[in-house]
Amino acid sequence: MTPAELAEVVLAAAHAVFDERGLDRAALPAQTTVERPRNPDHGDYASTLALQLSKKVGVPPRELATALADELAKAPGIKSVEIAGPGFLNVRLDAAAAGQLAKVIVEAGPAYGRSDTLAGQRINLEFVSANPTGPVHIGGVRWAAVGDALSRLLRATGADVGTEYYFNDAGSQIDRFARSLLAAAKGEPAPEDGYGGAYIAEIAAEVVRLRPDVLDLPEDAAQEVFRNEGVQLMFAEIKSSLRDFGVEFDTYFNEKDLHDGGALDAALDRLREQGHVFESEGATWLRTTEFGDDKDRVLRKSNGEWTYFAADCAYYLNKRERGFDRVVIMLGADHHGYIGRMKAMSACFGDDPARNLEILIGQLVNLVRDGAPVRMSKRAGTVVTLEDLVDAIGVDAARYALARYSADSPIDIDVELWTRAKNDNPVYYVQYVAARTAGVARNAAEIGLTRGDAAAFQPELLGHDKENELLKALAEFPAVVATAAELREPHRVARYLEESVAQAYHRFYDNCRIAPQGDEEITDTHRARLWLNDATRVVIANGLHLLGVSAPERM
């Protein structure tokens, strides 16, 4: 019996109690939930339904809980129901009802854990969006791991998700990049405000190879060639490195298209229609202070140039006009000040910022070796890049390490920890369960032990304490996925895999022999335990997939 199925049983019992007592069914919720008690001695699951309904129907909570307990005790699969405190219901399942979950999970396979809790939501999820002026640095890599995991979670819970990379190919930073490439091609030092690092020389050399005449052109024309060719080369490299990291986007959106296609003028017109645009000192402003911003924002300067904020407005409007009802943007720690102005901008368009716009801020990441931060990239010169991180600890460890912590917490990634094959390495600890469950299944097949026909499965044989503990851990997975998606917190999946499933499986493995020894005959207990072993493999694999991490069959 899954937690969702038990919740339905609890609600059905409430309906029966209400009918018996003549209470108003309108007070009953459409659905309810059950939770695992913190103390396993209190039972398998707990319900607070009696407490929730007591005031609505004028019945003391313990009296209502007693009636619910009596009714619940009649239901198949319920071993016992106890009343605790002011009216908590502590429920214990019988072994057959608890063990049935193993078959449910195995038969569901990759679908186990998926739901439709966010069905009907169209979400645009923008992350990374690093300027194409250099390789993706370690802060952007954090968003690559977290953002991709979040997109998987949102889709697993029924949302219609479009992932997006905003490609900033306009503005002063691109000018500086082009000047830096031109200087490198000429063998000159980088401009004072330019970019350094070996990658600049590499890209400059490639532009010269593609356009041998570029250095013979007038400086302005040469700089334009380096701008166009260099940006394309840099962005191709960014896309390639992200693809190698397991991250691809549905849409790569060019900022230049906003300028060339008249989107900024269209956004200005829309904001003007809403009555929030004004002119002052020769510039065009948006009155964002009406919606809580600390100051009004310039859209177009007195010299006629658009501001970055104007492009932000146009881009937001573009997303909304493409049919996304929620725009989620992931930004680095240095962008915290953007939240107020972006929320106000959303309101200026007539949207509800609480519903239509969501901004997530990620904190800093350090790569640590021998107790000291790694501060310099061999190639980029000033920052640690995606390639540096992958070279140091590998893709799986990098993705898991970055997704394992709440994004609003700074983290240090210790190279020594994340590369050693020991249980204190979190990704090794979880992947080892994936490999061990696969190994158990292989070894079982070699001696002729199979799960057998599903109809012959005897879930009541999974009555050992450690089997029950593992079953309860596996039962939590759908709720963990739903909560992680709703709260935008992929780290909940990683911690669940480590602290619930992996720990429970190791205790099960140590206490409950799955395969017979020596000349011992294969029994139905061995088959039942193989179902539980394989169910664990499904949950571990599904959870790791949501994080973009492999579930190896061998280690």
C-alpha positions as CSV (number, residue, x, y, z in Angstrom):
1,M,0.0,0.0,0.0
2,T,1.4,3.4,-1.0
3,P,1.0,6.5,1.2
4,A,-1.4,7.9,-1.4
5,E,-3.5,4.7,-1.2
6,L,-3.5,4.8,2.6
7,A,-4.6,8.4,2.5
8,E,-7.5,7.4,0.4
9,V,-8.4,4.7,3.0
10,V,-8.2,7.3,5.8
11,L,-10.5,9.6,3.9
12,A,-12.9,6.8,3.1
13,A,-13.0,6.0,6.8
14,A,-13.9,9.6,7.5
15,H,-16.7,9.5,5.1
16,A,-18.1,6.4,6.8
17,V,-17.8,8.1,10.2
18,F,-19.5,11.2,9.0
19,D,-22.4,9.2,7.5
20,E,-22.8,7.2,10.7
21,R,-22.9,10.3,12.9
22,G,-24.9,12.4,10.5
23,L,-22.1,15.0,10.2
24,D,-21.9,17.4,7.2
25,R,-19.8,15.8,4.5
26,A,-19.0,19.3,3.1
27,A,-16.5,19.7,5.9
28,L,-14.4,16.8,4.5
29,P,-11.5,17.7,2.3
30,A,-11.3,16.4,-1.3
31,Q,-8.1,14.6,-0.4
32,T,-5.8,14.2,2.6
33,T,-2.2,13.0,3.2
34,V,-0.4,10.8,5.6
35,E,3.2,11.2,6.9
36,R,5.9,9.1,8.4
37,P,6.3,9.7,12.1
38,R,9.7,10.9,13.2
39,N,9.7,8.1,15.7
40,P,9.2,4.7,14.0
41,D,7.9,3.3,17.3
42,H,4.8,5.4,16.7
43,G,3.8,3.4,13.6
44,D,4.3,3.4,9.9
45,Y,2.2,6.5,9.1
46,A,0.4,9.2,10.9
47,S,-2.7,11.3,10.1
48,T,-3.9,14.6,11.6
49,L,-7.3,14.4,9.9
50,A,-9.2,14.2,13.2
51,L,-7.5,17.4,14.4
52,Q,-8.2,19.2,11.1
53,L,-11.9,18.3,11.2
54,S,-12.7,18.7,14.9
55,K,-13.6,22.4,15.0
56,K,-15.5,22.3,11.7
57,V,-17.9,19.7,13.0
58,G,-17.9,20.4,16.7
59,V,-16.6,17.0,17.9
60,P,-13.7,16.8,20.3
61,P,-10.6,15.7,18.4
62,R,-9.9,12.5,20.4
63,E,-13.5,11.5,20.2
64,L,-13.4,11.9,16.4
65,A,-10.0,10.2,16.3
66,T,-11.4,7.2,18.2
67,A,-14.3,6.9,15.7
68,L,-11.8,7.1,12.8
69,A,-9.5,4.5,14.3
70,D,-12.4,2.1,14.8
71,E,-13.4,2.5,11.2
72,L,-9.8,2.3,9.9
73,A,-9.1,-0.9,11.8
74,K,-11.7,-2.6,9.6
75,A,-9.8,-1.8,6.3
76,P,-7.8,-4.5,4.6
77,G,-4.1,-4.0,5.1
78,I,-4.3,-2.1,8.4
79,K,-2.7,-3.9,11.2
80,S,-3.4,-1.4,14.0
81,V,-4.4,2.2,14.7
82,E,-3.4,4.0,17.8
83,I,-4.5,7.5,19.0
84,A,-1.8,9.8,20.3
85,G,-1.8,13.2,22.0
86,P,-4.8,15.4,21.2
87,G,-5.9,13.2,18.3
88,F,-3.1,12.0,16.1
89,L,-3.8,8.7,14.3
90,N,-0.8,6.4,14.2
91,V,-1.3,3.6,11.6
92,R,0.5,0.3,11.2
93,L,0.2,-1.7,8.0
94,D,0.3,-5.5,8.0
95,A,3.2,-7.0,6.2
96,A,1.3,-7.9,3.1
97,A,0.0,-4.3,2.6
98,A,3.5,-2.9,3.2
99,G,5.3,-5.4,1.0
100,Q,3.0,-4.9,-1.9
101,L,4.8,-1.6,-2.6
102,A,7.8,-3.5,-3.9
103,K,5.8,-4.9,-6.8
104,V,4.1,-1.6,-7.5
105,I,7.5,0.1,-7.8
106,V,9.1,-2.6,-10.0
107,E,6.1,-2.7,-12.4
108,A,6.0,1.1,-12.6
109,G,9.7,1.3,-13.4
110,P,10.8,4.8,-14.6
111,A,7.2,6.1,-14.0
112,Y,7.5,5.6,-10.2
113,G,7.7,8.9,-8.5
114,R,6.1,10.8,-11.4
115,S,2.8,12.7,-10.8
116,D,0.5,15.4,-12.2
117,T,0.7,17.7,-9.2
118,L,1.9,20.6,-11.5
119,A,-0.1,19.6,-14.5
120,G,-1.5,22.6,-16.4
121,Q,1.4,24.9,-15.6
122,R,3.5,26.3,-18.5
123,I,6.9,27.2,-17.0
124,N,9.8,29.0,-18.8
125,L,13.0,28.1,-16.9
126,E,16.0,30.2,-17.7
127,F,19.4,29.3,-16.2
128,V,23.1,29.7,-16.8
129,S,22.8,32.5,-19.5
130,A,26.5,33.3,-19.1
131,N,27.8,36.0,-21.4
132,P,29.6,34.5,-24.4
133,T,32.8,36.3,-23.4
134,G,34.5,33.3,-21.8
135,P,34.0,29.7,-20.6
136,V,31.3,28.9,-18.1
137,H,32.6,29.6,-14.7
138,I,31.9,27.5,-11.6
139,G,29.0,29.7,-10.5
140,G,27.3,29.2,-13.8
141,V,28.0,25.5,-13.5
142,R,26.0,25.4,-10.3
143,W,23.0,26.7,-12.2
144,A,23.6,24.2,-15.0
145,A,23.4,21.3,-12.5
146,V,20.5,22.8,-10.4
147,G,18.6,24.2,-13.3
148,D,18.7,21.0,-15.3
149,A,17.7,18.9,-12.3
150,L,14.8,21.4,-11.6
151,S,13.6,21.1,-15.2
152,R,13.5,17.3,-14.8
153,L,11.6,17.6,-11.5
154,L,9.1,20.0,-12.9
155,R,8.4,17.7,-15.9
156,A,8.2,14.7,-13.6
157,T,5.4,16.4,-11.8
158,G,3.4,17.3,-14.9
159,A,4.5,20.8,-15.7
160,D,5.0,21.9,-19.4
161,V,8.6,23.2,-19.2
162,G,10.7,25.1,-21.7
163,T,14.3,25.5,-20.7
164,E,16.1,28.6,-22.0
165,Y,19.6,30.1,-22.3
166,Y,19.6,33.9,-22.8
167,F,22.5,34.6,-25.2
168,N,23.7,38.1,-24.5
169,D,25.3,39.1,-27.9
170,A,24.8,42.8,-27.6
171,G,26.3,45.5,-25.4
172,S,29.5,46.8,-24.0
173,Q,30.8,43.4,-22.7
174,I,30.8,42.1,-26.2
175,D,32.6,45.2,-27.4
176,R,35.3,44.5,-24.8
177,F,35.5,40.9,-25.9
178,A,36.0,41.8,-29.6
179,R,38.7,44.3,-28.7
180,S,40.5,41.7,-26.6
181,L,40.4,39.2,-29.5
182,L,41.8,41.8,-31.9
183,A,44.6,42.7,-29.5
184,A,45.5,39.0,-29.1
185,A,45.5,38.5,-32.9
186,K,47.9,41.4,-33.2
187,G,50.1,40.1,-30.4
188,E,49.3,43.1,-28.2
189,P,48.4,43.1,-24.5
190,A,44.7,42.9,-23.7
191,P,42.9,46.3,-23.3
192,E,42.7,47.6,-19.7
193,D,39.0,46.7,-19.5
194,G,39.4,43.6,-21.7
195,Y,39.5,39.8,-21.2
196,G,42.6,37.7,-20.6
197,G,43.4,34.0,-20.5
198,A,44.6,31.5,-22.9
199,Y,41.1,31.0,-24.4
200,I,41.2,34.6,-25.9
201,A,44.4,33.8,-27.8
202,E,42.9,30.4,-29.0
203,I,39.7,32.0,-30.3
204,A,41.6,34.9,-31.9
205,A,43.8,32.4,-33.7
206,E,40.8,30.5,-34.9
207,V,39.1,33.7,-36.3
208,V,42.3,34.5,-38.2
209,R,42.3,31.0,-39.6
210,L,38.7,31.4,-40.8
211,R,39.3,35.0,-42.0
212,P,43.0,35.3,-43.1
213,D,42.4,38.8,-44.3
214,V,41.0,40.1,-41.0
215,L,44.2,41.9,-39.8
216,D,44.4,43.7,-43.2
217,L,41.0,45.4,-42.6
218,P,40.5,48.8,-41.0
219,E,40.4,48.5,-37.2
220,D,36.6,49.1,-36.9
221,A,35.9,46.5,-39.6
222,A,38.4,44.0,-38.1
223,Q,36.8,44.5,-34.7
224,E,33.4,43.7,-36.2
225,V,34.7,40.5,-37.7
226,F,36.2,39.4,-34.3
227,R,32.9,40.3,-32.7
228,N,30.8,38.2,-35.0
229,E,33.1,35.3,-35.5
230,G,34.5,35.3,-31.9
231,V,31.1,35.3,-30.2
232,Q,29.9,32.4,-32.4
233,L,33.0,30.4,-31.6
234,M,32.8,31.2,-27.9
235,F,29.1,30.3,-27.7
236,A,29.7,27.1,-29.7
237,E,32.3,26.1,-27.1
238,I,29.9,27.0,-24.2
239,K,27.1,24.9,-25.8
240,S,29.6,22.0,-26.3
241,S,30.8,22.0,-22.7
242,L,27.3,22.2,-21.3
243,R,26.3,19.3,-23.6
244,D,29.2,17.3,-22.3
245,F,27.9,18.1,-18.8
246,G,24.5,16.6,-19.8
247,V,22.7,20.0,-20.2
248,E,21.0,21.1,-23.3
249,F,18.4,23.8,-23.7
250,D,15.1,23.8,-25.6
251,T,15.8,27.4,-26.7
252,Y,18.9,29.5,-27.1
253,F,17.6,33.1,-27.3
254,N,19.7,35.9,-28.7
255,E,19.5,39.3,-27.1
256,K,20.4,40.8,-30.5
257,D,17.1,39.5,-31.9
258,L,15.2,41.7,-29.4
259,H,17.0,44.8,-30.8
260,D,16.7,43.8,-34.4
261,G,13.1,42.7,-34.3
262,G,11.6,45.8,-32.6
263,A,10.8,43.9,-29.4
264,L,12.1,46.8,-27.2
265,D,9.8,49.3,-28.9
266,A,6.9,46.9,-28.5
267,A,7.6,46.4,-24.8
268,L,7.9,50.2,-24.4
269,D,4.5,50.7,-26.1
270,R,2.9,48.1,-23.8
271,L,4.3,49.7,-20.7
272,R,3.2,53.1,-21.9
273,E,-0.3,51.8,-22.5
274,Q,-0.3,50.6,-18.9
275,G,0.5,54.1,-17.8
276,H,3.9,53.5,-16.1
277,V,6.3,55.3,-18.5
278,F,7.4,58.9,-18.1
279,E,10.0,61.2,-19.6
280,S,12.6,63.1,-17.5
281,E,15.9,64.7,-18.3
282,G,15.6,63.6,-21.9
283,A,15.4,59.9,-21.0
284,T,12.5,57.5,-20.9
285,W,11.8,55.9,-17.5
286,L,9.6,53.2,-16.0
287,R,7.9,54.1,-12.8
288,T,8.8,50.9,-10.9
289,T,8.6,52.6,-7.5
290,E,4.8,52.2,-7.8
291,F,5.4,48.5,-7.2
292,G,8.0,48.5,-4.5
293,D,11.3,49.1,-6.4
294,D,13.8,51.4,-4.6
295,K,14.0,53.7,-7.6
296,D,12.5,54.2,-11.0
297,R,14.4,52.7,-13.9
298,V,15.7,54.1,-17.2
299,L,14.5,52.3,-20.3
300,R,16.1,54.6,-23.0
301,K,18.9,57.0,-22.3
302,S,19.0,60.6,-23.3
303,N,21.3,59.7,-26.2
304,G,18.7,57.3,-27.5
305,E,20.4,54.1,-26.4
306,W,18.4,51.3,-24.8
307,T,19.4,50.1,-21.3
308,Y,20.0,46.5,-20.3
309,F,16.8,46.8,-18.2
310,A,14.8,47.7,-21.4
311,A,16.0,44.4,-22.9
312,D,15.0,42.6,-19.7
313,C,11.5,44.0,-20.1
314,A,11.3,43.0,-23.7
315,Y,12.6,39.5,-23.0
316,Y,10.1,39.0,-20.2
317,L,7.2,40.1,-22.4
318,N,8.4,37.8,-25.2
319,K,8.3,34.8,-22.8
320,R,4.8,35.7,-21.7
321,E,3.6,36.2,-25.3
322,R,5.0,32.7,-26.1
323,G,2.4,31.3,-23.7
324,F,4.4,30.7,-20.5
325,D,2.3,31.6,-17.4
326,R,5.3,31.4,-15.1
327,V,8.7,32.8,-15.8
328,V,11.5,31.3,-13.6
329,I,14.9,32.9,-13.8
330,M,18.0,31.6,-12.0
331,L,20.6,34.3,-11.2
332,G,23.9,34.4,-9.4
333,A,24.6,35.9,-5.9
334,D,25.6,39.2,-7.4
335,H,22.1,39.7,-8.9
336,H,20.1,39.9,-5.7
337,G,19.3,43.5,-6.4
338,Y,17.5,42.5,-9.6
339,I,14.6,40.9,-7.7
340,G,12.9,44.2,-6.8
341,R,13.1,45.8,-10.2
342,M,12.1,42.6,-12.1
343,K,9.1,42.0,-9.8
344,A,8.1,45.7,-10.3
345,M,8.6,45.4,-14.1
346,S,6.2,42.4,-14.1
347,A,3.6,44.4,-12.3
348,C,4.0,47.3,-14.7
349,F,3.0,44.9,-17.5
350,G,-0.2,44.1,-15.5
351,D,1.0,40.7,-14.4
352,D,0.9,39.3,-10.8
353,P,4.6,39.1,-9.8
354,A,3.8,36.4,-7.2
355,R,2.3,34.1,-9.9
356,N,4.0,35.1,-13.1
357,L,7.6,35.7,-12.2
358,E,9.9,33.8,-9.9
359,I,13.6,34.6,-9.4
360,L,16.0,32.2,-7.7
361,I,19.3,33.4,-6.4
362,G,22.3,31.0,-6.1
363,Q,25.2,31.5,-3.8
364,L,29.0,31.1,-4.5
365,V,30.8,27.9,-5.1
366,N,34.5,27.2,-4.4
367,L,36.6,24.3,-5.6
368,V,38.9,23.3,-2.8
369,R,42.1,21.2,-3.1
370,D,44.3,20.3,-0.1
371,G,42.2,22.6,2.1
372,A,42.7,25.7,-0.1
373,P,40.4,27.2,-2.7
374,V,41.4,26.7,-6.3
375,R,41.2,30.2,-7.7
376,M,42.8,30.1,-11.1
377,S,41.9,28.2,-14.3
378,K,44.8,27.1,-16.4
379,R,42.8,28.2,-19.5
380,A,40.6,31.1,-18.3
381,G,43.1,32.6,-16.0
382,T,40.9,34.3,-13.5
383,V,38.1,31.9,-12.7
384,V,37.5,28.2,-12.3
385,T,35.5,26.8,-15.2
386,L,33.1,24.0,-16.0
387,E,36.0,22.0,-17.6
388,D,38.2,22.6,-14.5
389,L,35.5,21.1,-12.2
390,V,34.8,18.1,-14.5
391,D,38.5,17.4,-14.9
392,A,38.9,17.5,-11.1
393,I,36.0,15.3,-10.0
394,G,34.0,14.1,-13.1
395,V,30.6,14.8,-14.4
396,D,28.5,12.7,-12.1
397,A,30.3,13.9,-8.9
398,A,30.1,17.5,-10.1
399,R,26.4,17.4,-10.9
400,Y,25.6,15.6,-7.7
401,A,27.8,17.9,-5.5
402,L,26.2,21.0,-7.0
403,A,22.6,19.8,-6.8
404,R,23.1,18.3,-3.3
405,Y,22.9,21.6,-1.4
406,S,20.3,24.3,-1.2
407,A,21.1,26.8,-3.9
408,D,21.0,29.7,-1.4
409,S,23.9,28.2,0.5
410,P,27.6,28.8,-0.4
411,I,29.4,25.5,-0.9
412,D,33.0,24.2,-1.0
413,I,33.6,21.3,-3.3
414,D,36.5,19.3,-1.9
415,V,38.4,17.5,-4.7
416,E,39.7,14.8,-2.4
417,L,36.3,14.0,-0.9
418,W,34.4,13.9,-4.2
419,T,36.9,11.6,-6.0
420,R,37.5,8.9,-3.4
421,A,35.7,5.6,-3.5
422,K,34.5,5.6,0.0
423,N,31.1,6.0,1.7
424,D,31.9,9.5,2.9
425,N,31.7,10.5,-0.7
426,P,28.0,11.2,-1.1
427,V,27.7,10.3,-4.8
428,Y,29.8,7.2,-4.4
429,Y,27.5,6.2,-1.4
430,V,24.4,6.4,-3.5
431,Q,25.8,5.1,-6.8
432,Y,27.2,2.1,-4.8
433,V,23.6,1.1,-4.0
434,A,22.7,1.3,-7.7
435,A,25.6,-1.0,-8.5
436,R,25.0,-3.3,-5.6
437,T,21.3,-3.8,-6.4
438,A,22.3,-4.5,-10.0
439,G,25.0,-6.9,-8.9
440,V,22.5,-8.8,-6.6
441,A,20.1,-9.2,-9.5
442,R,23.0,-10.6,-11.7
443,N,24.2,-13.0,-9.1
444,A,20.6,-14.2,-8.4
445,A,20.1,-14.9,-12.1
446,E,23.3,-16.9,-12.2
447,I,21.9,-19.4,-9.6
448,G,18.4,-19.4,-11.1
449,L,16.8,-17.0,-8.6
450,T,14.2,-14.8,-10.3
451,R,11.3,-12.7,-9.0
452,G,8.9,-15.1,-10.7
453,D,5.5,-14.3,-11.9
454,A,4.0,-11.1,-10.3
455,A,0.8,-13.0,-9.4
456,A,2.9,-15.4,-7.2
457,F,4.6,-12.6,-5.3
458,Q,4.0,-13.0,-1.6
459,P,4.4,-9.5,0.0
460,E,3.6,-10.8,3.5
461,L,7.0,-12.5,3.5
462,L,8.6,-9.0,3.8
463,G,8.0,-8.8,7.5
464,H,11.5,-8.1,8.8
465,D,12.1,-4.8,10.6
466,K,14.7,-3.8,8.0
467,E,12.5,-4.8,5.1
468,N,9.7,-2.6,6.6
469,E,12.2,0.3,7.1
470,L,13.3,0.1,3.5
471,L,9.7,-0.2,2.2
472,K,8.8,3.0,4.1
473,A,11.8,4.8,2.6
474,L,10.9,3.8,-0.9
475,A,7.3,4.8,-0.3
476,E,8.4,8.4,0.3
477,F,9.8,8.9,-3.2
478,P,6.7,10.4,-4.9
479,A,6.2,12.9,-2.1
480,V,9.9,13.9,-2.1
481,V,9.8,14.5,-5.9
482,A,6.6,16.6,-5.6
483,T,7.9,18.7,-2.8
484,A,11.3,19.2,-4.4
485,A,9.5,20.4,-7.6
486,E,7.1,22.7,-5.8
487,L,9.8,24.3,-3.6
488,R,12.4,24.4,-6.5
489,E,14.8,22.4,-4.3
490,P,16.5,19.5,-6.1
491,H,18.8,18.9,-3.1
492,R,15.8,17.3,-1.4
493,V,16.1,14.3,-3.8
494,A,19.8,13.9,-3.2
495,R,19.5,14.0,0.6
496,Y,16.6,11.5,0.4
497,L,18.6,9.1,-1.7
498,E,21.5,9.3,0.8
499,E,19.7,9.5,4.1
500,S,16.6,7.4,3.5
501,V,17.1,4.9,0.7
502,A,20.8,4.2,0.7
503,Q,21.0,3.9,4.5
504,A,17.9,1.7,4.7
505,Y,19.1,-0.6,1.8
506,H,22.5,-1.2,3.4
507,R,20.8,-2.2,6.7
508,F,18.4,-4.5,4.7
509,Y,21.3,-6.0,2.8
510,D,23.3,-6.7,6.0
511,N,20.3,-8.3,7.8
512,C,18.2,-10.0,5.2
513,R,20.0,-12.5,2.9
514,I,18.5,-12.2,-0.6
515,A,20.1,-15.2,-2.2
516,P,20.4,-18.7,-0.7
517,Q,23.8,-19.9,0.5
518,G,25.5,-23.2,-0.6
519,D,23.0,-26.0,-1.1
520,E,20.1,-24.0,0.4
521,E,17.0,-24.1,-1.6
522,I,15.5,-21.1,-3.3
523,T,12.3,-20.1,-1.4
524,D,9.5,-17.6,-1.8
525,T,11.2,-15.4,0.8
526,H,14.3,-15.1,-1.4
527,R,12.0,-14.2,-4.3
528,A,10.2,-11.6,-2.3
529,R,13.4,-10.0,-1.2
530,L,14.6,-9.9,-4.8
531,W,11.5,-7.9,-5.6
532,L,12.5,-5.4,-2.8
533,N,16.1,-5.3,-4.1
534,D,14.9,-4.5,-7.6
535,A,12.4,-1.9,-6.3
536,T,15.3,-0.2,-4.6
537,R,17.2,-0.2,-7.9
538,V,14.2,1.5,-9.5
539,V,14.0,4.3,-6.9
540,I,17.8,4.9,-6.9
541,A,17.9,5.0,-10.7
542,N,14.9,7.3,-10.9
543,G,16.2,9.7,-8.3
544,L,19.7,9.9,-9.8
545,H,18.1,10.5,-13.2
546,L,16.3,13.5,-11.8
547,L,19.7,14.9,-10.8
548,G,21.2,14.1,-14.2
549,V,23.5,11.5,-12.6
550,S,24.1,7.9,-13.8
551,A,23.0,4.8,-11.9
552,P,25.9,2.4,-12.7
553,E,25.4,-1.3,-12.8
554,R,29.0,-1.9,-11.8
555,M,31.6,0.1,-9.8
